[in-house]
Amino acid sequence: MKYLTIIRYILVALLLTSGNALAAQKRYVVDYSGIISEKDLKTLNNHALTISEKYQMNVAFFLADNRYTGKMTLNDYATKCFQSFIGFENDGFMMAWDTKALQWTMVASGKGNEILPKSAKVGFFDAYCGAKTHREGIMAYLYAVDAHLSKVEKGEINFSFWEKVKRSHKNAVIIIGIALVALTLTVFCFRFKVQGSKF
């Protein structure tokens, strides 16, 4: 009788442990449209996982359909799905493509927000759209992401002024402060000049 009780406890513990492991497992390439085969999906997931581990940045892709339509936008839906697939407490980003509405968006969290200038997002989209199939498109997206993250790591990306401000945690306040002081002085000098011309 005691042995049966012990075995039951062990089985319950194993089930709970395996359930938590499955719940914590990240999904990098998700297809809600049913376009991509399971075999190809596994290949794409493995490639996305490799890139994610290489740069410590969760890289994901989501093929959606328009079941979310109504008050929710694709961006809202992608944000919700990113939370489910990756978790917004993690650094990363995800491109989402609605296969029916033919719309795309990108969502990011943590450091993922800091390394995505608009040009990179457009480049990722162009890579995806330049392929003949969805599978090839997602692979092209992953290659483009790999190339971009490699340049970011090497410091080869030229960010715009405001992107540099967003990326700079220590100097952001100083840069914004200098810009505001310069703007205030310019406005003050202009008003003084206008008032002086009246006399």
Helices and strands as residue ranges (DSSP letters): H 2-24, E 29-31, H 38-55, E 58-64, G 66-68, H 74-85, E 92-98, E 103-109, G 110-113, H 118-129, H 134-154, H 161-167, H 172-197
